Amino acid sequence: MKELSVAEFGRRIAHLIVSLFILLCVTFVIGRVLPADPVGAIVGELADPAAYAAMRQRLGLDLPLYEQFFIYLKGFVHGDFGTAILTGNPVSADLAQAFPATFELATFAVIISTFVGVPLGLVAALFRDRLIDKIARVVALVGHSIPVFWFGIVGLVVFYAGLNWVGGPGRVDVYYEGIVTPRTGLLLVDSLLQGETDIFWNALSHIILPAFILAYAAVAYITRMTRSFTLEQLSQDYVIAARAKGVSPAGTIIGHVLPNIAVQLITILAISYGGLLEGAVVTEIVFSWPGIGQYMTNALMIGDMNAILAATIIVGFFFMFLNFLADIAYAVFDPRTREAAR
């Protein structure tokens, strides 16, 4: 491991800023190209032309596009995404409430997918073409094939309605809502900090099923990629030499192969984490999870462009930020990437 120079770090920060600017440009264009009418969504279809024109002027939609874009950028810099039609609150305030729920769900899911997918991929590669390898490949295939909404509905029917092993839709039961004061926005953390153990266990029972459903596709991807990386390393000379010296298969994997594929795994896990944040939309709808995915869906139903674009920017930014962190880790732990960039 070597230190990352200031110039290399600055170059990656510049890439992040440029990517964010491109995201802002794309969302601005989408907001102007889509047939949704934000003015009509606010004043209603039966509003008189004078009220329609006044609202259009108030929203700045009568200005030239370049002026609208600069206003859009200014609002982003100040955290002002406008007002949500559905709630009447500033969009930034709504997102501050919704995003922690999605973040908690995605984080729980990525922990599950990491602790299942990586060991399964390693074992599958070690026992190539044996039963465990075939099981791992079936798991990966099914994970990429089953629609999340179907998997979620079946999970609710079987494990909640049928067996009563897990909690139902929502983050907690109705009678526990509003008891815990939001501090971090993460209900599991906040309930523990405030000593509400009953609410913690209730929230844990509610998050387990949607987290597993959300994690399954990531498990399939992580398993497949881990298996591929490991098989590539098992054919290298240093592995053959280690086995010739009497190192056990497990010792070879843990002591020699895993450190060499760690950098690649970091990238895969970062991509999976970002994908879980994006892919939480369907899961949140099925489980009535009050996160950013459900917020976006409700906004889409009424054509609330402020909420839709702001949520898109937030999710896109976190996806780019996770990739930025993976890029930094790649450069720090694998100096070859810095040499190639020069």
C-alpha positions in Angstrom: 0.0 0.0 0.0 1.3 3.4 -1.0 0.2 7.0 -0.3 -1.9 8.7 -3.0 -0.3 12.0 -4.2 -2.1 15.3 -3.9 -2.1 15.6 -7.7 -3.7 12.1 -8.2 -6.3 12.8 -5.5 -7.1 16.2 -7.1 -7.5 14.6 -10.5 -10.0 12.2 -9.1 -11.9 15.0 -7.3 -12.0 16.8 -10.7 -13.5 13.7 -12.3 -16.1 13.5 -9.6 -17.1 17.2 -10.1 -17.3 16.9 -13.8 -19.4 13.7 -13.5 -21.7 15.6 -11.1 -22.0 18.5 -13.5 -22.9 16.1 -16.3 -25.6 14.6 -14.1 -27.0 18.0 -13.4 -27.1 18.8 -17.1 -28.9 15.5 -17.9 -31.5 15.9 -15.1 -32.1 19.5 -16.3 -32.7 18.3 -19.8 -34.9 15.5 -18.7 -37.0 17.9 -16.7 -37.6 20.1 -19.7 -38.0 17.3 -22.3 -40.5 15.1 -20.4 -44.2 15.8 -21.3 -45.0 16.3 -17.6 -46.5 19.7 -16.9 -45.2 21.0 -13.5 -47.4 24.1 -13.7 -50.5 22.0 -14.4 -49.7 19.7 -11.6 -49.7 22.6 -9.2 -52.6 24.8 -10.3 -54.7 21.9 -11.7 -56.2 21.3 -15.1 -59.2 23.6 -14.6 -57.1 26.7 -13.6 -57.7 29.9 -15.6 -55.0 31.0 -18.0 -54.0 34.0 -15.8 -53.3 31.7 -12.8 -51.5 29.3 -15.1 -49.3 32.1 -16.5 -48.6 33.5 -13.0 -47.5 30.1 -11.7 -45.3 29.6 -14.8 -43.6 32.9 -14.2 -43.2 32.1 -10.5 -41.5 28.9 -11.4 -39.2 30.7 -13.8 -40.3 28.6 -16.8 -40.9 31.7 -18.9 -37.2 32.5 -18.8 -34.7 31.4 -21.5 -33.3 27.9 -20.9 -29.8 29.1 -20.1 -31.2 31.3 -17.3 -33.3 28.4 -16.0 -30.1 26.3 -16.0 -28.2 28.8 -13.9 -31.0 29.1 -11.5 -31.1 25.3 -11.3 -27.3 25.2 -10.5 -27.7 27.9 -7.9 -30.5 26.0 -6.2 -28.4 22.8 -6.2 -25.4 24.6 -4.6 -27.7 26.0 -1.9 -29.6 22.7 -1.4 -32.8 24.3 -2.7 -34.6 21.8 -4.9 -37.9 23.7 -4.8 -41.2 22.6 -3.1 -42.8 19.2 -3.3 -46.3 19.2 -4.7 -47.4 16.1 -2.7 -46.3 17.3 0.7 -45.9 21.0 0.4 -42.6 20.8 2.1 -39.2 21.8 0.7 -37.9 18.8 -1.4 -34.6 18.9 0.5 -36.5 18.4 3.8 -38.5 15.4 2.4 -35.3 13.8 1.1 -33.6 14.3 4.4 -36.4 12.1 5.9 -36.6 9.6 3.1 -33.0 9.0 2.2 -31.9 7.5 5.6 -34.5 4.8 5.3 -33.1 3.8 1.9 -29.5 4.1 3.1 -30.3 1.8 6.1 -32.0 -0.8 3.9 -29.2 -0.7 1.3 -26.5 -0.9 3.9 -28.1 -3.9 5.6 -28.5 -5.5 2.2 -24.8 -4.9 1.2 -23.6 -6.4 4.4 -25.7 -9.5 3.8 -24.6 -9.8 0.2 -20.9 -9.4 1.1 -20.9 -12.0 3.9 -22.8 -14.4 1.6 -21.5 -13.7 -1.9 -17.8 -13.4 -1.2 -17.4 -16.7 0.7 -19.7 -18.5 -1.7 -17.7 -17.3 -4.7 -14.4 -18.4 -3.0 -15.7 -21.8 -2.1 -17.2 -22.3 -5.6 -13.9 -21.5 -7.2 -12.0 -23.8 -4.9 -14.3 -26.7 -5.6 -14.8 -26.0 -9.3 -17.3 -28.2 -11.1 -18.3 -29.9 -7.9 -21.7 -29.7 -6.1 -21.0 -26.5 -4.2 -19.9 -24.8 -7.4 -23.0 -25.9 -9.2 -25.2 -24.6 -6.4 -23.4 -21.3 -6.5 -23.9 -21.0 -10.2 -27.6 -21.8 -9.8 -27.9 -19.2 -7.1 -26.3 -16.6 -9.4 -28.6 -17.5 -12.3 -31.7 -17.4 -10.2 -30.7 -14.1 -8.6 -30.4 -12.5 -12.1 -33.6 -14.1 -13.3 -36.3 -13.6 -10.7 -38.1 -10.2 -10.7 -37.6 -8.4 -7.4 -41.3 -7.5 -7.1 -42.4 -11.2 -7.5 -39.7 -12.3 -5.0 -40.9 -9.7 -2.5 -44.5 -10.6 -2.8 -43.8 -14.3 -2.4 -41.6 -13.5 0.6 -44.3 -11.5 2.3 -46.9 -14.2 1.7 -44.7 -17.0 3.0 -42.6 -15.5 5.8 -44.9 -12.8 7.0 -48.5 -13.8 6.3 -47.9 -17.6 6.4 -45.1 -18.3 8.9 -45.1 -15.0 10.8 -41.3 -15.2 11.0 -40.7 -11.5 10.1 -42.3 -8.2 10.4 -44.7 -6.9 7.7 -44.6 -3.8 5.5 -43.1 -0.5 6.8 -40.1 0.1 9.1 -42.0 -0.7 12.3 -45.4 -1.7 13.5 -47.9 1.1 13.5 -48.1 1.4 17.3 -44.3 2.0 17.4 -44.3 4.8 14.9 -43.2 8.3 16.1 -41.8 7.0 19.4 -38.1 7.2 18.5 -36.8 10.7 17.9 -34.8 10.8 14.6 -31.2 11.7 15.2 -29.3 9.8 12.5 -32.4 8.9 10.6 -31.4 5.2 10.9 -34.1 3.6 13.0 -32.0 0.7 14.2 -29.3 3.1 15.4 -31.6 5.7 16.9 -33.7 3.1 18.8 -30.5 1.7 20.4 -29.2 5.2 21.2 -32.5 6.0 23.0 -32.7 2.7 24.8 -35.8 1.5 22.9 -34.8 -2.1 22.6 -38.4 -3.3 21.8 -38.5 -0.9 18.9 -35.0 -2.0 17.8 -36.1 -5.7 17.6 -39.3 -4.8 15.9 -37.5 -2.7 13.3 -35.0 -5.5 12.8 -37.8 -7.9 12.1 -39.2 -5.5 9.5 -35.9 -4.9 7.7 -34.7 -8.5 7.4 -37.0 -9.6 4.6 -36.7 -6.6 2.3 -32.9 -6.5 2.9 -32.6 -10.2 1.9 -34.8 -9.6 -1.1 -32.8 -6.6 -2.2 -29.5 -8.4 -1.4 -30.2 -11.5 -3.4 -29.4 -10.0 -6.8 -26.2 -8.5 -5.4 -25.3 -11.9 -3.9 -25.6 -13.4 -7.4 -23.4 -10.7 -8.9 -20.8 -10.8 -6.1 -20.7 -14.6 -6.1 -20.2 -14.8 -9.9 -17.4 -12.1 -9.9 -15.6 -13.5 -6.9 -15.6 -16.9 -8.4 -14.2 -15.5 -11.7 -11.5 -13.5 -9.9 -10.5 -16.5 -7.8 -10.3 -18.9 -10.7 -8.0 -16.5 -12.5 -5.7 -16.4 -9.5 -5.7 -20.2 -8.9 -3.9 -20.7 -12.1 -1.1 -18.3 -11.2 2.5 -19.5 -10.4 2.5 -18.2 -6.9 -0.6 -20.3 -6.0 0.9 -23.4 -7.6 4.1 -22.8 -5.6 2.2 -22.4 -2.3 0.3 -25.6 -2.9 3.6 -27.4 -3.7 5.0 -26.2 -0.3 2.1 -27.9 1.4 -0.2 -25.0 2.1 -3.8 -26.2 2.5 -6.4 -25.1 0.0 -8.1 -22.9 2.6 -4.8 -21.4 3.5 -4.0 -20.7 -0.1 -7.3 -18.9 -0.6 -7.1 -16.8 2.6 -3.4 -16.1 2.7 -2.6 -15.7 -1.0 -5.6 -15.4 -3.3 -7.9 -13.2 -1.2 -5.3 -10.4 -0.7 -4.7 -10.3 -4.5 -8.3 -10.0 -5.4 -9.2 -7.6 -2.6 -8.9 -4.5 -4.7 -11.2 -6.0 -7.4 -13.7 -6.9 -4.7 -13.7 -3.4 -3.4 -14.8 -2.1 -6.8 -17.4 -4.8 -7.1 -18.8 -4.1 -3.7 -18.9 -0.4 -4.4 -20.8 -0.9 -7.6 -23.2 -3.3 -5.8 -23.8 -0.8 -3.0 -24.7 1.9 -5.5 -26.9 -0.5 -7.4 -28.7 -1.4 -4.2 -29.4 2.3 -3.6 -30.8 2.6 -7.1 -32.6 -0.8 -7.0 -34.4 -0.1 -3.8 -37.3 1.5 -5.6 -39.2 -1.7 -6.4 -38.4 -3.2 -3.0 -39.7 -0.1 -1.2 -42.9 -0.2 -3.1 -43.6 -3.8 -2.3 -42.7 -3.4 1.4 -44.2 0.1 1.8 -40.7 1.2 2.9 -40.7 5.0 3.4 -37.5 5.6 1.5 -36.4 7.6 -1.5 -37.7 5.0 -3.9 -41.2 5.2 -2.7 -40.9 9.0 -2.6 -39.8 9.1 -6.2 -42.7 6.8 -7.2 -45.3 9.0 -5.5 -43.8 12.0 -7.2 -43.9 10.3 -10.6 -47.6 9.6 -10.1 -48.4 13.3 -9.9 -45.7 14.6 -12.1 -43.8 16.4 -9.3 -40.6 17.2 -11.3 -38.9 18.9 -8.4 -39.0 15.8 -6.3 -38.2 13.5 -9.1 -35.1 15.3 -10.3 -33.8 16.0 -6.8 -34.1 12.3 -5.8 -32.4 11.3 -9.1 -29.5 13.7 -8.3 -29.1 12.4 -4.8 -29.0 8.8 -5.8 -26.8 9.5 -8.7 -24.4 11.5 -6.6 -24.0 8.7 -4.0 -23.5 6.2 -6.8 -20.7 8.4 -8.2 -19.3 9.0 -4.7 -19.1 5.3 -4.0 -17.3 4.7 -7.3 -14.9 7.6 -6.4 -14.1 5.9 -3.1 -13.5 2.6 -4.9 -11.2 4.4 -7.3 -9.2 5.9 -4.5 -8.9 2.5 -2.8 -7.9 0.9 -6.1 -5.1 3.5 -6.5 -3.9 3.2 -2.9 -3.8 -0.6 -2.7 -2.8 -1.3 -6.3 0.0 1.1 -7.4 -0.2 -0.4 -11.0 -3.3 1.7 -11.7 -1.3 4.9 -11.0 1.5 3.8 -13.2 -1.0 3.1 -16.0 -2.6 6.5 -15.6 0.7 8.4 -16.1 
